[in-house]
Amino acid sequence: MTTDTPQTLPDGRPIPLTTGDELPMLQSWLEFHRATLALKCAGLDDTQVRLAAAEPSGLTLLGLVQHLAEVERNWFQRVMGGLDLPPVYGEGNESGYALDGARGIDEALTAWRHEIARGREVCAGRALDGVGRIGDGLMAGVEVSLRWVLIHMIEEYARHNGHADILRERIDGVTGA
C-alpha cells in the first residue's frame, strides 16, 4: 500500500496509512476512528441509539456521538483555534452525553460531522509543532501541540469506539470492526 492511494476496508472505512509523513499518518488514524464510530451507528433507529450499555451506566451511542462532537469542537476549535465557542449542545451539557428527546441520531451525526469539518478548516495548514492553549479544566493554561491533540483524539476515539462496540452488540448483536 502506498501513501498516495487511499485504501478502504470492505465496510468502507479508510485504512490508516502504514508509511509516509507523520501528519497524514496521524490524520488517517483519526479518520479511521471517526469512520468506525459512524459504522457503529449505521442502520440503527433513534430508539436503539438511546439504549444504555448496562446499569448503572447511562452511556448510549447517541450520547457518544454528541460527546465526540463536543470533543471535536473543544480540541480543534477552542484549543488549537483559540475560539470562544459555547458547548455544542448548550450550557449544562458540556460533555454532550445528556440526551434530548427531540434530537435523534441523524441530527447528532450532522452536528458531529459539522464539528469535524470546522475543526479541519481551523487547523488546515498548521504544523504538527504548532501550539494551542487549553482554556479550562485541570490543564487550564497548558500549551499543547497539534501533534499532541491528534494523538489525544486518536486515543479518545479508540476508547469510545470500544464503548460503542459493547453498545452495538447489546443493541442488535453486531460485533467486530
Backbone as ProteinMPNN parsed JSONL, in Angstrom:
{"seq_chain_A": "MTTDTPQTLPDGRPIPLTTGDELPMLQSWLEFHRATLALKCAGLDDTQVRLAAAEPSGLTLLGLVQHLAEVERNWFQRVMGGLDLPPVYGEGNESGYALDGARGIDEALTAWRHEIARGREVCAGRALDGVGRIGDGLMAGVEVSLRWVLIHMIEEYARHNGHADILRERIDGVTGA", "coords_chain_A": {"N_chain_A": [[0.856, -1.181, 0.0], [0.519, 2.224, -0.764], [1.184, 5.62, 0.277], [-0.125, 7.493, -1.243], [-2.393, 6.464, -2.365], [-5.537, 6.103, -1.403], [-6.908, 3.588, 0.589], [-9.538, 1.284, 1.325], [-11.439, -0.553, 3.728], [-13.568, -3.483, 3.438], [-15.964, -2.632, 4.646], [-16.035, 0.028, 4.114], [-14.548, 1.823, 5.627], [-11.676, 3.956, 5.891], [-8.391, 2.72, 5.423], [-5.835, 3.186, 7.697], [-2.825, 5.012, 6.964], [0.238, 3.315, 6.372], [2.787, 3.966, 5.896], [4.821, 6.888, 5.366], [4.617, 10.489, 5.795], [4.396, 12.03, 9.05], [2.155, 13.758, 9.795], [0.011, 13.257, 7.818], [-0.261, 10.541, 8.422], [-1.105, 10.469, 11.146], [-3.502, 11.883, 10.833], [-4.855, 10.092, 9.181], [-5.27, 7.923, 10.88], [-6.991, 9.096, 12.733], [-9.175, 9.619, 11.037], [-9.901, 6.995, 10.42], [-10.841, 6.118, 12.927], [-12.965, 7.908, 13.337], [-14.641, 7.087, 11.242], [-15.18, 4.534, 12.144], [-16.781, 5.015, 14.405], [-19.046, 6.118, 13.12], [-19.818, 3.865, 11.641], [-20.589, 2.147, 13.704], [-22.987, 3.25, 14.397], [-24.538, 2.981, 12.194], [-27.511, 2.136, 10.458], [-29.14, 1.988, 12.682], [-32.011, 2.911, 14.637], [-33.624, 5.795, 16.204], [-34.547, 4.975, 18.709], [-32.997, 2.714, 19.287], [-30.35, 3.786, 19.452], [-30.471, 5.057, 21.827], [-30.337, 3.216, 23.831], [-28.892, 2.111, 26.795], [-25.701, 0.778, 27.852], [-25.288, -0.972, 30.178], [-26.663, -1.185, 33.409], [-25.096, 0.477, 36.153], [-24.617, 2.381, 34.239], [-25.344, 5.078, 32.03], [-24.557, 5.345, 29.494], [-24.823, 5.811, 26.01], [-25.079, 5.147, 22.442], [-25.986, 7.391, 21.039], [-25.372, 9.404, 22.906], [-22.577, 9.132, 22.889], [-21.933, 9.998, 20.26], [-22.773, 12.666, 20.41], [-21.09, 13.537, 22.497], [-18.577, 13.241, 21.263], [-18.797, 15.116, 19.256], [-18.663, 17.43, 20.78], [-16.091, 17.092, 21.833], [-14.55, 17.241, 19.491], [-15.062, 19.942, 18.81], [-13.949, 21.205, 21.043], [-11.097, 20.503, 21.145], [-10.042, 21.106, 18.569], [-11.174, 23.568, 17.665], [-11.524, 25.293, 19.935], [-9.138, 24.899, 21.546], [-6.879, 24.583, 19.682], [-7.587, 26.506, 17.766], [-8.163, 28.734, 19.281], [-10.692, 29.772, 19.655], [-13.63, 31.164, 21.105], [-16.203, 29.426, 21.945], [-19.565, 28.303, 22.52], [-20.875, 25.381, 24.283], [-21.641, 22.582, 22.181], [-24.138, 21.364, 22.541], [-25.386, 23.069, 24.266], [-25.378, 25.104, 27.293], [-24.788, 23.504, 30.38], [-24.685, 21.007, 29.333], [-22.053, 20.307, 28.744], [-20.452, 18.074, 28.368], [-21.793, 16.676, 26.469], [-23.137, 14.292, 26.727], [-25.772, 14.191, 27.753], [-29.093, 13.462, 26.819], [-31.597, 14.63, 24.545], [-34.985, 14.461, 24.094], [-36.07, 15.314, 21.686], [-34.033, 15.271, 19.861], [-32.512, 13.294, 17.492], [-30.536, 10.57, 16.114], [-29.761, 11.232, 13.482], [-29.649, 14.056, 13.455], [-27.698, 14.418, 15.43], [-25.464, 13.136, 14.257], [-25.114, 14.813, 12.055], [-24.43, 17.242, 13.319], [-22.041, 16.407, 14.568], [-20.466, 15.769, 12.308], [-20.308, 18.331, 11.226], [-18.784, 19.657, 13.191], [-16.388, 18.259, 12.904], [-15.669, 19.008, 10.274], [-15.413, 21.79, 10.582], [-13.329, 21.909, 12.436], [-11.267, 20.849, 10.876], [-10.988, 22.918, 9.016], [-10.116, 25.031, 10.685], [-7.646, 24.057, 11.51], [-6.23, 23.643, 9.196], [-3.287, 23.625, 7.332], [-1.645, 23.996, 9.51], [1.331, 23.298, 11.348], [2.628, 20.281, 12.812], [3.969, 20.92, 15.147], [2.822, 23.275, 15.867], [1.127, 25.287, 18.277], [-1.554, 25.325, 20.685], [-3.691, 26.515, 23.316], [-4.923, 25.174, 26.302], [-8.027, 25.974, 27.622], [-9.596, 25.632, 29.969], [-10.428, 23.634, 32.899], [-8.568, 20.889, 34.398], [-6.084, 21.151, 33.19], [-5.842, 23.783, 32.499], [-4.524, 26.546, 30.756], [-2.243, 25.265, 29.853], [0.037, 24.739, 27.212], [-0.371, 22.961, 24.187], [0.699, 20.89, 21.498], [-0.281, 20.541, 18.022], [0.304, 17.968, 17.24], [0.149, 16.607, 19.726], [-2.583, 16.981, 20.25], [-3.767, 15.579, 18.09], [-2.868, 12.959, 18.636], [-4.07, 12.611, 21.135], [-6.774, 12.765, 20.343], [-7.012, 10.49, 18.718], [-6.653, 8.55, 20.674], [-8.876, 9.158, 22.283], [-11.076, 8.608, 20.574], [-10.524, 5.865, 20.061], [-10.866, 4.718, 22.589], [-13.586, 5.354, 23.092], [-14.738, 4.078, 20.902], [-14.431, 1.467, 21.663], [-16.305, 1.405, 23.712], [-18.53, 1.833, 22.08], [-18.536, -0.543, 20.613], [-19.413, -2.406, 22.533], [-21.931, -1.324, 23.158], [-23.261, -1.508, 20.644], [-23.249, -4.285, 20.264], [-24.955, -5.039, 22.342], [-27.316, -3.881, 21.486], [-28.068, -5.061, 18.934], [-26.579, -7.331, 18.521], [-24.487, -7.132, 16.728], [-21.082, -7.423, 16.115], [-17.515, -6.747, 16.222], [-15.242, -4.99, 13.973]], "CA_chain_A": [[0.0, 0.0, 0.0], [1.28, 3.467, -0.803], [0.514, 6.7, 0.989], [-0.874, 8.371, -2.129], [-3.584, 5.771, -2.838], [-6.391, 5.753, -0.264], [-7.435, 2.23, 0.586], [-10.648, 1.123, 2.253], [-11.858, -1.883, 4.144], [-14.849, -3.843, 2.811], [-17.071, -1.885, 5.253], [-15.948, 1.412, 3.672], [-13.656, 2.658, 6.431], [-10.338, 4.128, 5.308], [-7.286, 2.036, 6.106], [-4.81, 4.175, 8.052], [-1.551, 4.914, 6.261], [1.252, 2.489, 7.031], [4.067, 4.617, 5.644], [4.68, 8.272, 4.944], [4.864, 11.56, 6.753], [3.68, 11.909, 10.322], [0.861, 14.433, 9.83], [-1.016, 12.469, 7.139], [-0.465, 9.268, 9.11], [-1.965, 10.73, 12.302], [-4.835, 12.239, 10.326], [-5.508, 8.892, 8.653], [-5.739, 7.141, 12.028], [-8.168, 9.778, 13.271], [-10.267, 9.365, 10.092], [-10.314, 5.6, 10.624], [-11.647, 6.026, 14.149], [-14.222, 8.609, 13.084], [-15.457, 6.207, 10.403], [-15.61, 3.42, 12.983], [-17.934, 5.475, 15.186], [-20.193, 6.208, 12.214], [-20.214, 2.498, 11.328], [-21.276, 1.59, 14.871], [-24.336, 3.84, 14.448], [-25.219, 2.758, 10.915], [-28.658, 1.245, 10.414], [-29.9, 1.979, 13.927], [-33.015, 3.969, 14.741], [-33.477, 6.681, 17.362], [-34.779, 4.215, 19.945], [-31.845, 1.85, 19.515], [-29.152, 4.537, 19.853], [-30.694, 5.554, 23.185], [-30.211, 2.119, 24.774], [-27.663, 2.152, 27.592], [-24.924, -0.459, 27.844], [-25.624, -1.797, 31.336], [-26.795, -0.387, 34.631], [-25.747, 1.768, 36.327], [-24.189, 3.312, 33.2], [-26.329, 5.647, 31.133], [-23.863, 5.579, 28.228], [-25.545, 5.4, 24.809], [-24.423, 5.535, 21.184], [-26.347, 8.784, 20.766], [-24.556, 10.221, 23.801], [-21.188, 9.111, 22.408], [-21.822, 10.868, 19.085], [-22.869, 14.048, 20.906], [-19.865, 13.811, 23.249], [-17.447, 13.407, 20.357], [-18.969, 16.427, 18.604], [-18.134, 18.404, 21.737], [-14.641, 16.872, 21.898], [-14.012, 17.82, 18.25], [-15.108, 21.41, 18.945], [-13.033, 21.653, 22.087], [-9.664, 20.39, 20.86], [-9.606, 21.742, 17.331], [-11.592, 24.959, 17.533], [-11.224, 26.079, 21.139], [-7.724, 24.814, 21.953], [-5.944, 24.901, 18.594], [-8.002, 27.722, 17.066], [-8.32, 29.852, 20.211], [-12.032, 30.332, 19.514], [-14.509, 31.129, 22.283], [-17.45, 28.873, 21.444], [-20.394, 27.647, 23.532], [-20.998, 23.935, 24.078], [-22.433, 22.188, 21.014], [-25.496, 21.04, 22.96], [-25.876, 24.061, 25.21], [-24.885, 25.189, 28.671], [-25.302, 22.43, 31.206], [-24.397, 19.737, 28.676], [-20.71, 20.49, 28.198], [-19.893, 16.778, 27.979], [-22.543, 16.187, 25.321], [-23.77, 12.999, 26.99], [-27.199, 14.284, 28.07], [-29.937, 13.3, 25.646], [-32.787, 15.456, 24.39], [-35.974, 13.632, 23.425], [-36.377, 15.823, 20.353], [-32.868, 15.152, 18.984], [-32.214, 11.922, 17.132], [-29.195, 10.243, 15.644], [-29.417, 11.958, 12.247], [-29.247, 15.408, 13.842], [-26.428, 14.332, 16.159], [-24.397, 12.848, 13.288], [-24.903, 16.03, 11.27], [-23.673, 18.173, 14.174], [-20.705, 15.822, 14.728], [-19.741, 15.978, 11.046], [-20.053, 19.77, 11.116], [-17.655, 19.979, 14.072], [-15.188, 17.708, 12.263], [-15.333, 19.872, 9.129], [-14.969, 23.094, 11.089], [-12.007, 21.69, 13.013], [-10.313, 20.716, 9.763], [-10.756, 24.269, 8.482], [-9.335, 25.805, 11.659], [-6.285, 23.521, 11.629], [-5.611, 23.478, 7.879], [-2.007, 24.295, 7.132], [-0.849, 24.086, 10.75], [2.386, 22.31, 11.535], [2.447, 19.42, 13.983], [4.523, 21.576, 16.328], [2.031, 24.461, 16.192], [0.532, 25.108, 19.608], [-2.762, 25.953, 21.177], [-3.683, 26.577, 24.781], [-6.114, 24.643, 26.957], [-8.681, 27.109, 28.258], [-10.185, 25.397, 31.288], [-10.244, 22.286, 33.418], [-7.372, 20.571, 35.179], [-4.871, 21.549, 32.47], [-6.042, 25.154, 32.017], [-3.332, 27.346, 30.532], [-1.153, 24.461, 29.311], [0.192, 24.713, 25.762], [-0.274, 21.634, 23.576], [0.952, 20.939, 20.057], [-1.247, 19.848, 17.187], [0.672, 16.551, 17.344], [-0.432, 16.111, 20.982], [-4.038, 16.955, 20.096], [-4.114, 14.468, 17.203], [-2.659, 11.708, 19.378], [-5.135, 12.547, 22.143], [-8.039, 12.485, 19.673], [-6.984, 9.078, 18.334], [-6.891, 7.821, 21.93], [-10.263, 9.429, 22.698], [-11.956, 7.822, 19.714], [-10.281, 4.436, 20.257], [-11.52, 4.346, 23.856], [-15.04, 5.41, 22.933], [-15.158, 3.044, 19.96], [-14.58, 0.257, 22.474], [-17.646, 1.504, 24.32], [-19.511, 1.673, 21.004], [-18.592, -1.977, 20.309], [-20.265, -3.05, 23.539], [-23.292, -0.821, 22.975], [-23.839, -2.078, 19.424], [-23.513, -5.702, 20.499], [-26.147, -5.133, 23.185], [-28.496, -3.445, 20.722], [-28.527, -5.991, 17.909], [-25.688, -8.469, 18.383], [-23.398, -6.893, 15.77], [-19.772, -7.33, 16.768], [-16.37, -6.566, 15.349], [-14.898, -3.701, 13.354]], "C_chain_A": [[0.896, 1.236, 0.0], [0.478, 4.564, -0.13], [-0.319, 7.582, 0.073], [-2.134, 7.712, -2.701], [-4.438, 5.383, -1.636], [-6.968, 4.355, -0.445], [-8.579, 2.165, 1.588], [-10.855, -0.344, 2.584], [-13.172, -2.219, 3.453], [-16.052, -3.076, 3.382], [-17.023, -0.392, 4.928], [-15.034, 2.311, 4.489], [-12.292, 2.766, 5.771], [-9.292, 3.361, 6.118], [-6.238, 3.093, 6.435], [-3.504, 3.924, 7.292], [-0.561, 4.083, 7.069], [2.657, 3.037, 6.822], [3.793, 6.068, 5.297], [4.944, 9.249, 6.064], [3.933, 11.461, 7.949], [2.297, 12.552, 10.31], [-0.212, 13.644, 9.079], [-1.294, 11.132, 7.83], [-1.378, 9.451, 10.328], [-3.382, 11.073, 11.858], [-5.566, 11.008, 9.814], [-6.011, 7.993, 9.783], [-6.974, 7.784, 12.65], [-9.37, 9.547, 12.355], [-10.791, 7.941, 10.223], [-11.227, 5.482, 11.839], [-12.965, 6.785, 14.02], [-15.162, 7.719, 12.274], [-15.965, 5.004, 11.196], [-16.809, 3.819, 13.831], [-19.178, 5.553, 14.315], [-20.715, 4.815, 11.869], [-20.999, 1.879, 12.481], [-22.71, 2.101, 14.985], [-25.171, 3.504, 13.222], [-26.368, 1.767, 11.052], [-29.491, 1.183, 11.676], [-30.906, 3.117, 13.941], [-32.823, 4.753, 16.044], [-33.713, 5.972, 18.687], [-33.561, 3.373, 20.28], [-30.626, 2.618, 20.012], [-29.293, 5.157, 21.238], [-30.571, 4.45, 24.245], [-28.863, 2.189, 25.485], [-27.0, 0.777, 27.61], [-25.366, -1.405, 28.952], [-25.719, -0.892, 32.546], [-25.537, -0.543, 35.463], [-25.386, 2.788, 35.25], [-25.369, 3.797, 32.369], [-25.741, 5.893, 29.756], [-24.643, 4.99, 27.054], [-24.745, 5.77, 23.567], [-24.742, 6.982, 20.825], [-25.519, 9.727, 21.637], [-23.099, 10.26, 23.376], [-20.999, 10.029, 21.205], [-21.848, 12.327, 19.527], [-21.596, 14.439, 21.653], [-18.7, 14.069, 22.3], [-17.588, 14.648, 19.486], [-18.389, 17.514, 19.499], [-16.612, 18.303, 21.833], [-13.964, 17.469, 20.66], [-13.954, 19.344, 18.362], [-14.047, 21.882, 19.93], [-11.576, 21.645, 21.619], [-9.236, 21.131, 19.596], [-9.981, 23.216, 17.254], [-11.226, 25.799, 18.75], [-9.728, 26.086, 21.448], [-6.796, 25.239, 20.822], [-6.304, 26.211, 17.894], [-8.158, 28.933, 17.955], [-9.694, 30.503, 20.15], [-12.841, 30.17, 20.802], [-15.893, 30.704, 21.804], [-18.243, 28.223, 22.575], [-20.392, 26.137, 23.309], [-21.927, 23.633, 22.897], [-23.894, 22.001, 21.404], [-25.994, 21.917, 24.101], [-25.259, 23.986, 26.593], [-25.558, 24.099, 29.505], [-25.112, 21.055, 30.581], [-23.036, 19.82, 27.991], [-20.07, 19.184, 27.755], [-20.557, 16.235, 26.722], [-23.317, 14.909, 25.586], [-25.278, 13.069, 27.232], [-28.028, 14.244, 26.791], [-31.144, 14.224, 25.721], [-33.77, 14.62, 23.579], [-36.285, 14.051, 22.0], [-35.217, 15.641, 19.369], [-32.552, 13.684, 18.753], [-30.819, 11.767, 16.567], [-28.819, 10.999, 14.379], [-28.95, 13.37, 12.561], [-27.898, 15.395, 14.551], [-25.265, 14.053, 15.211], [-24.092, 14.063, 12.416], [-24.09, 17.043, 12.059], [-22.237, 17.696, 14.337], [-19.877, 16.054, 13.465], [-19.419, 17.45, 10.816], [-18.846, 20.164, 11.972], [-16.349, 19.439, 13.502], [-14.733, 18.621, 11.13], [-14.798, 21.214, 9.599], [-13.58, 22.98, 11.7], [-10.93, 21.541, 11.953], [-9.969, 22.077, 9.184], [-9.838, 25.068, 9.399], [-7.879, 25.354, 11.68], [-5.559, 23.349, 10.295], [-4.314, 24.282, 7.795], [-1.156, 24.43, 8.383], [0.185, 22.963, 10.804], [2.094, 21.483, 12.783], [2.956, 20.064, 15.266], [3.808, 22.876, 16.679], [1.292, 24.229, 17.502], [-0.778, 25.861, 19.768], [-2.706, 25.904, 22.692], [-5.018, 26.06, 25.321], [-6.72, 25.749, 27.804], [-9.21, 26.861, 29.653], [-9.925, 23.96, 31.735], [-8.931, 22.122, 34.153], [-6.081, 21.027, 34.516], [-4.973, 22.974, 31.924], [-4.719, 25.892, 31.911], [-2.165, 26.589, 29.911], [-1.155, 24.546, 27.79], [0.315, 23.266, 25.291], [-0.05, 21.813, 22.076], [-0.19, 20.254, 19.313], [-0.959, 18.347, 17.216], [0.025, 15.933, 18.578], [-1.937, 15.979, 20.844], [-4.458, 15.792, 19.197], [-3.956, 13.125, 17.905], [-3.751, 11.541, 20.434], [-6.47, 12.183, 21.494], [-8.111, 11.032, 19.199], [-7.274, 8.218, 19.561], [-8.337, 7.962, 22.366], [-11.242, 8.591, 21.879], [-11.763, 6.323, 19.933], [-10.983, 3.947, 21.521], [-13.03, 4.307, 23.684], [-15.551, 4.423, 21.883], [-15.237, 1.684, 20.64], [-15.929, 0.24, 23.178], [-18.718, 1.247, 23.272], [-19.641, 0.21, 20.586], [-19.56, -2.686, 21.259], [-21.714, -2.613, 23.381], [-23.954, -1.461, 21.764], [-24.146, -3.559, 19.619], [-24.759, -5.902, 21.344], [-27.425, -4.823, 22.397], [-28.975, -4.531, 19.77], [-27.586, -7.161, 17.649], [-24.54, -8.284, 17.415], [-22.09, -6.697, 16.535], [-18.699, -7.062, 15.731], [-16.206, -5.143, 14.853], [-14.404, -2.775, 14.412]], "O_chain_A": [[1.913, 1.274, 0.692], [-0.739, 4.462, 0.019], [-1.147, 8.352, 0.56], [-2.87, 8.353, -3.452], [-4.105, 4.436, -0.922], [-7.454, 4.004, -1.52], [-8.592, 2.897, 2.578], [-10.493, -1.24, 1.82], [-13.831, -1.321, 2.93], [-17.049, -2.888, 2.686], [-17.863, 0.373, 5.402], [-14.77, 3.445, 4.091], [-11.802, 1.81, 5.171], [-9.32, 3.364, 7.349], [-5.797, 3.821, 5.546], [-3.134, 2.782, 7.018], [-0.535, 4.147, 8.298], [3.601, 2.619, 7.492], [2.663, 6.434, 4.972], [5.429, 8.885, 7.136], [2.844, 10.893, 7.874], [1.342, 11.933, 10.781], [-1.267, 13.378, 9.654], [-2.427, 10.65, 7.824], [-2.317, 8.678, 10.521], [-4.353, 10.599, 12.45], [-6.778, 10.892, 9.996], [-7.064, 7.369, 9.655], [-7.903, 7.082, 13.05], [-10.473, 9.303, 12.842], [-11.998, 7.713, 10.144], [-12.265, 4.823, 11.782], [-13.983, 6.338, 14.548], [-16.347, 7.613, 12.591], [-17.064, 4.512, 10.94], [-17.757, 3.045, 13.962], [-20.25, 5.106, 14.722], [-21.927, 4.607, 11.812], [-21.973, 1.162, 12.252], [-23.553, 1.451, 15.603], [-26.383, 3.722, 13.216], [-26.232, 0.71, 11.669], [-30.449, 0.414, 11.748], [-30.682, 4.162, 13.33], [-31.974, 4.417, 16.87], [-33.118, 6.35, 19.696], [-33.137, 3.325, 21.435], [-29.932, 2.143, 20.911], [-28.335, 5.723, 21.764], [-30.691, 4.731, 25.438], [-27.82, 2.311, 24.843], [-27.652, -0.248, 27.409], [-25.776, -2.532, 28.674], [-24.946, 0.055, 32.688], [-24.956, -1.628, 35.472], [-25.804, 3.943, 35.335], [-26.275, 3.029, 32.045], [-26.353, 6.575, 28.934], [-25.069, 3.836, 27.089], [-23.842, 6.605, 23.627], [-23.87, 7.716, 20.361], [-25.021, 10.741, 21.149], [-22.449, 11.3, 23.484], [-20.012, 10.761, 21.135], [-21.037, 13.132, 19.07], [-21.08, 15.542, 21.469], [-17.924, 15.004, 22.503], [-16.582, 15.183, 19.021], [-17.699, 18.415, 19.021], [-15.925, 19.322, 21.906], [-12.928, 18.124, 20.771], [-12.935, 19.961, 18.053], [-13.335, 22.851, 19.668], [-10.897, 22.669, 21.691], [-8.158, 21.727, 19.571], [-9.171, 24.032, 16.815], [-10.68, 26.893, 18.61], [-9.123, 27.148, 21.595], [-6.004, 26.166, 20.992], [-5.412, 26.949, 17.473], [-8.276, 30.053, 17.456], [-9.852, 31.658, 20.548], [-12.737, 29.155, 21.491], [-16.665, 31.528, 21.314], [-17.653, 27.652, 23.493], [-19.955, 25.667, 22.259], [-22.889, 24.362, 22.656], [-24.791, 22.432, 20.678], [-26.922, 21.543, 24.818], [-24.704, 22.968, 27.005], [-26.745, 23.817, 29.344], [-25.354, 20.042, 31.237], [-22.884, 19.457, 26.825], [-19.228, 19.184, 26.856], [-19.967, 15.435, 25.995], [-24.091, 14.482, 24.73], [-25.99, 12.106, 26.946], [-27.704, 14.907, 25.806], [-31.64, 14.552, 26.798], [-33.432, 14.128, 22.503], [-36.717, 13.23, 21.192], [-35.397, 15.836, 18.167], [-32.35, 12.925, 19.701], [-30.027, 12.709, 16.546], [-27.657, 11.374, 14.218], [-27.961, 13.835, 11.996], [-27.054, 16.256, 14.305], [-24.201, 14.658, 15.339], [-22.935, 14.309, 12.077], [-23.157, 17.641, 11.523], [-21.308, 18.499, 14.254], [-18.725, 16.483, 13.541], [-18.366, 17.776, 10.269], [-17.985, 20.92, 11.522], [-15.311, 20.093, 13.607], [-13.555, 18.966, 11.036], [-13.816, 21.714, 9.05], [-12.743, 23.86, 11.503], [-9.818, 22.044, 12.11], [-8.808, 22.362, 8.893], [-8.892, 25.707, 8.938], [-6.977, 26.175, 11.848], [-4.394, 22.95, 10.273], [-4.268, 25.461, 8.145], [-0.038, 24.939, 8.308], [-0.062, 21.839, 10.366], [1.398, 21.935, 13.693], [2.438, 19.791, 16.349], [4.144, 23.515, 17.676], [0.879, 23.108, 17.8], [-1.058, 26.858, 19.103], [-1.79, 25.325, 23.275], [-6.089, 26.453, 24.86], [-6.031, 26.384, 28.601], [-9.271, 27.792, 30.456], [-9.282, 23.18, 31.031], [-8.265, 23.102, 34.488], [-5.087, 21.266, 35.2], [-4.262, 23.327, 30.983], [-3.901, 25.877, 32.831], [-1.192, 27.209, 29.482], [-2.204, 24.44, 27.153], [1.007, 22.453, 25.905], [-0.546, 22.762, 21.468], [-0.961, 19.491, 19.894], [-1.89, 17.541, 17.215], [-0.578, 14.863, 18.495], [-2.514, 14.978, 21.27], [-5.417, 15.089, 19.516], [-4.815, 12.252, 17.781], [-4.293, 10.449, 20.602], [-7.22, 11.375, 22.041], [-9.172, 10.412, 19.276], [-8.053, 7.267, 19.489], [-8.959, 6.982, 22.775], [-12.13, 7.943, 22.433], [-12.744, 5.582, 19.986], [-11.617, 2.892, 21.52], [-13.68, 3.341, 24.084], [-16.694, 3.976, 21.973], [-16.031, 0.836, 20.233], [-16.606, -0.786, 23.238], [-19.691, 0.537, 23.526], [-20.735, -0.236, 20.239], [-20.412, -3.464, 20.832], [-22.625, -3.438, 23.462], [-25.096, -1.912, 21.853], [-25.194, -4.035, 19.184], [-25.537, -6.824, 21.099], [-28.473, -5.429, 22.622], [-30.152, -4.891, 19.785], [-27.761, -7.899, 16.68], [-23.698, -9.173, 17.28], [-22.014, -5.907, 17.476], [-18.939, -7.138, 14.526], [-16.926, -4.228, 15.254], [-14.057, -1.631, 14.118]]}, "name": "protein", "num_of_chains": 1, "seq": "MTTDTPQTLPDGRPIPLTTGDELPMLQSWLEFHRATLALKCAGLDDTQVRLAAAEPSGLTLLGLVQHLAEVERNWFQRVMGGLDLPPVYGEGNESGYALDGARGIDEALTAWRHEIARGREVCAGRALDGVGRIGDGLMAGVEVSLRWVLIHMIEEYARHNGHADILRERIDGVTGA"}
